[in-house]
């Protein structure tokens, strides 16, 4: 696999991908938005929407997109993101490693302890 930087999408491109994009575009979209969007709330809301996607690759990348938002903006709405984190961990097994990494990153950048046992 060859590394390439994440593409940037404007709002029109984003909406087009959500409505009729290929699975490959949907897999990349939450990562790109999480990493590149200057508006944390828009990025968070898009990633939260994609967390419920039927394809596990899209939904696990959506949680990773939330981790990018946490890293870049240090802002997320805990009451919304917490539910997504917990539900994703319960729902997925194939990409559990990615979900756990994203949860760890979100906890670190937001100074949260969701899913951590003391």
C-alpha contacts under 8 A as a table, 3 or more apart, distances in Angstrom:
res1	aa1	res2	aa2	distance
6	X	28	X	7.55
6	X	31	X	7.42
6	X	32	X	5.43
7	X	32	X	6.14
8	X	32	X	6.16
8	X	33	X	7.40
8	X	36	X	6.50
9	X	12	X	7.91
9	X	13	X	5.65
9	X	14	X	5.85
9	X	29	X	8.00
9	X	32	X	7.41
9	X	33	X	7.32
10	X	13	X	5.37
10	X	14	X	6.08
11	X	14	X	4.97
11	X	15	X	6.12
12	X	15	X	5.22
12	X	16	X	6.17
13	X	16	X	5.06
13	X	17	X	6.16
14	X	17	X	5.20
14	X	18	X	6.25
14	X	29	X	7.45
15	X	18	X	5.10
15	X	19	X	6.16
16	X	19	X	5.19
16	X	20	X	5.85
16	X	21	X	6.42
17	X	20	X	5.33
17	X	21	X	3.82
17	X	22	X	7.18
17	X	25	X	6.58
17	X	26	X	6.56
17	X	29	X	7.88
18	X	21	X	5.92
18	X	26	X	6.94
21	X	24	X	7.97
21	X	25	X	5.89
21	X	26	X	6.38
22	X	25	X	5.20
22	X	26	X	6.31
23	X	26	X	4.98
23	X	27	X	6.07
23	X	58	X	7.88
24	X	27	X	5.10
24	X	28	X	6.49
25	X	28	X	5.31
25	X	29	X	5.96
26	X	29	X	5.08
26	X	30	X	7.36
26	X	58	X	6.10
27	X	30	X	7.01
27	X	31	X	7.82
27	X	57	X	6.13
27	X	58	X	4.54
27	X	61	X	6.53
28	X	31	X	5.46
28	X	32	X	6.16
28	X	58	X	7.78
28	X	61	X	7.57
29	X	32	X	5.15
29	X	33	X	6.06
30	X	33	X	5.09
30	X	34	X	5.81
30	X	43	X	7.88
30	X	46	X	7.22
30	X	47	X	5.53
30	X	50	X	7.36
30	X	58	X	7.78
30	X	61	X	6.26
30	X	62	X	4.97
30	X	64	X	7.71
30	X	65	X	4.99
30	X	66	X	7.98
31	X	34	X	5.13
31	X	35	X	6.03
31	X	61	X	6.38
31	X	62	X	6.84
31	X	64	X	6.71
31	X	65	X	4.55
31	X	68	X	7.35
32	X	35	X	5.19
32	X	36	X	5.75
32	X	37	X	7.67
32	X	65	X	7.47
33	X	36	X	5.24
33	X	37	X	5.05
33	X	43	X	5.65
33	X	46	X	7.96
33	X	47	X	7.94
33	X	65	X	6.96
34	X	37	X	6.14
34	X	40	X	7.98
34	X	43	X	5.63
34	X	44	X	7.43
34	X	47	X	7.53
34	X	64	X	7.99
34	X	65	X	4.40
34	X	66	X	6.06
34	X	67	X	7.48
34	X	68	X	4.93
34	X	69	X	4.91
35	X	65	X	7.02
35	X	68	X	5.36
35	X	69	X	6.54
35	X	72	X	7.15
37	X	40	X	6.84
37	X	42	X	7.69
37	X	43	X	6.09
39	X	42	X	5.50
39	X	43	X	6.34
40	X	43	X	5.08
40	X	44	X	5.92
40	X	69	X	6.22
40	X	73	X	6.35
40	X	75	X	6.79
40	X	76	X	7.48
41	X	44	X	5.01
41	X	45	X	6.04
41	X	76	X	7.48
42	X	45	X	5.25
42	X	46	X	6.16
43	X	46	X	5.27
43	X	47	X	6.16
43	X	66	X	7.69
43	X	69	X	6.94
44	X	47	X	5.20
44	X	48	X	6.06
44	X	66	X	6.08
44	X	69	X	6.87
44	X	76	X	6.85
45	X	48	X	5.04
45	X	49	X	6.18
46	X	49	X	5.09
46	X	50	X	6.36
47	X	50	X	5.06
47	X	51	X	6.12
47	X	62	X	4.78
47	X	63	X	6.76
47	X	65	X	6.19
47	X	66	X	6.22
48	X	51	X	5.10
48	X	52	X	7.32
48	X	62	X	6.86
48	X	63	X	7.62
48	X	66	X	7.85
48	X	81	X	7.40
48	X	84	X	7.06
49	X	52	X	6.12
49	X	53	X	7.50
50	X	53	X	5.07
50	X	58	X	6.68
50	X	59	X	5.59
50	X	62	X	5.64
51	X	58	X	7.21
51	X	59	X	4.12
51	X	60	X	6.71
51	X	61	X	7.87
51	X	62	X	5.17
51	X	63	X	6.31
51	X	84	X	6.92
51	X	88	X	7.48
52	X	59	X	5.98
53	X	56	X	7.21
53	X	58	X	6.34
53	X	59	X	5.32
54	X	58	X	7.82
54	X	59	X	7.28
55	X	58	X	5.47
55	X	59	X	6.35
56	X	59	X	5.09
56	X	60	X	5.86
56	X	92	X	7.08
56	X	94	X	7.85
56	X	95	X	7.28
57	X	60	X	5.40
57	X	61	X	6.07
57	X	95	X	7.47
58	X	61	X	5.19
58	X	62	X	6.10
59	X	62	X	4.95
59	X	63	X	6.65
59	X	88	X	7.90
60	X	63	X	5.28
60	X	64	X	6.48
60	X	88	X	7.38
60	X	95	X	6.63
60	X	98	X	6.72
60	X	99	X	5.94
61	X	64	X	4.78
61	X	65	X	5.99
61	X	98	X	7.88
62	X	65	X	4.82
62	X	66	X	6.40
63	X	66	X	5.02
63	X	67	X	6.51
63	X	84	X	7.72
63	X	85	X	7.18
63	X	88	X	7.98
63	X	99	X	6.61
63	X	102	X	6.22
63	X	103	X	7.80
64	X	67	X	4.91
64	X	68	X	6.44
64	X	98	X	7.39
64	X	99	X	7.04
64	X	101	X	7.96
64	X	102	X	4.96
65	X	68	X	5.00
65	X	69	X	6.39
66	X	69	X	4.96
66	X	70	X	6.22
66	X	102	X	7.70
66	X	106	X	7.37
67	X	70	X	4.98
67	X	71	X	6.15
67	X	102	X	5.47
67	X	103	X	7.27
67	X	105	X	5.79
67	X	106	X	4.97
68	X	71	X	4.98
68	X	72	X	6.02
69	X	72	X	5.20
69	X	73	X	5.63
69	X	74	X	7.00
69	X	75	X	7.13
69	X	76	X	7.47
70	X	73	X	5.51
70	X	74	X	4.57
70	X	75	X	5.69
70	X	76	X	6.44
70	X	105	X	7.86
70	X	106	X	5.83
70	X	109	X	5.72
70	X	110	X	6.34
71	X	74	X	5.80
71	X	105	X	7.69
71	X	106	X	7.49
71	X	109	X	5.65
74	X	109	X	6.23
74	X	110	X	5.96
75	X	110	X	7.13
76	X	81	X	7.05
76	X	110	X	7.74
77	X	80	X	5.62
77	X	81	X	6.09
78	X	81	X	5.12
78	X	82	X	5.56
79	X	82	X	5.56
79	X	83	X	6.80
80	X	83	X	5.73
80	X	84	X	6.72
81	X	84	X	5.06
81	X	85	X	6.10
82	X	85	X	5.09
82	X	86	X	6.23
82	X	114	X	6.94
83	X	86	X	5.28
83	X	87	X	5.97
84	X	87	X	5.21
84	X	88	X	5.88
85	X	88	X	5.30
85	X	89	X	6.29
85	X	99	X	7.82
85	X	103	X	6.58
86	X	89	X	5.26
86	X	90	X	6.42
86	X	115	X	7.33
87	X	90	X	5.16
87	X	91	X	5.98
88	X	91	X	5.05
88	X	92	X	5.98
88	X	99	X	7.08
89	X	92	X	5.83
89	X	93	X	7.73
89	X	96	X	6.51
89	X	99	X	6.46
89	X	100	X	7.34
90	X	93	X	7.85
92	X	95	X	6.17
92	X	96	X	5.81
93	X	96	X	4.91
94	X	97	X	7.99
95	X	98	X	5.38
95	X	99	X	6.45
96	X	99	X	4.99
96	X	100	X	6.01
97	X	100	X	5.17
97	X	101	X	6.19
98	X	101	X	5.10
98	X	102	X	6.17
99	X	102	X	5.04
99	X	103	X	6.12
100	X	103	X	5.05
100	X	104	X	6.08
101	X	104	X	5.07
101	X	105	X	6.19
102	X	105	X	5.07
102	X	106	X	6.10
103	X	106	X	5.07
103	X	107	X	6.03
103	X	114	X	7.74
104	X	107	X	5.16
104	X	108	X	6.13
105	X	108	X	5.02
105	X	109	X	6.11
106	X	109	X	5.32
106	X	110	X	5.76
106	X	111	X	7.85
106	X	112	X	7.42
107	X	110	X	5.32
107	X	111	X	5.34
107	X	112	X	4.39
107	X	113	X	5.65
107	X	114	X	6.62
108	X	111	X	5.17
108	X	112	X	6.69
109	X	112	X	7.88
113	X	116	X	5.42
